Amino acid sequence: MTTALIRAEIGLRSVAARALRAVRDERGEVNIVATVLLIVLAVALIVLFQGQIKGWLSTMFEKINSGIGSVG
């Protein structure tokens, strides 16, 4: 039992050390910033065009449902 706990602790420390290295590594910083900006832009566009998106999706599902009804 004690051996399993020691192995678990060593594993957790290893994972924590790798996570800290990944956070401190500055080589990927530009990619992270670009990804965050793209996500913010996508959310802003969704909020801005929410009404049009809902209308478009509603129309598309109506067409799909009417097509299914005519096939069956």
N, C-alpha and C positions, 0 to 999 in steps of 0.2 A: 504494500500500500504506500509506504513512504517513497519507494522508488518511483512509483507512478506520479506522485505529487511533485517530486523533484524534476522528473521529465516534463511534466506539464508547466512547471515554473520556468524551466529553461526554454521551452517552446514559446511561452508567452513573452519572455524577455527578448527572444530572437525576433518575434513578430513586431514587438514594440520598437526594437532597434531599427528594423527595416522601415517601419512607418516613419520614424523620425528622420532617417536618412532621405526618404522620399520627400518629406515636407521641406527639409533644409536644402535639398538639391535645387539650385537655381537655374539649371539648364532648361527645364521644362516650364519655367515661369511664364514665358511669353505665350506658350500654348494654353496654359491654364487661363490667362487673362483673355485670350482670344475666345476660348470656349465659353467663358462666363459672359463675355459681351454678346456672343451669338445667342446664348440662351436668353439674356435680357431682351435682345432685339426681337426674338421669336415671341416671347411673352407679350411684349409691347404691341406687336402686330396683331396678335390674337385678340388682345383686349380692344385695340382700336377698331378692328374689323369684325367684332363678335357678332353683330347683327347680320352682316352679309354672310358670314360663315354658317350661322344657324339656318338662314334662308336657303343657302346652297345645299347644305346637308339635307334639309327637309325635302327640297325638290328632288334630290338624287334618290332618297329613300322612297318617295312616292312613286318615282319612275320604276324603281326596282320592284316595289310591291305590286304595281299594276302589271308589270311584265310577268311576275310570278303567277298572278291571277289568271292571265290569259294563256299561260302555258299549261296550267293544271286543268 
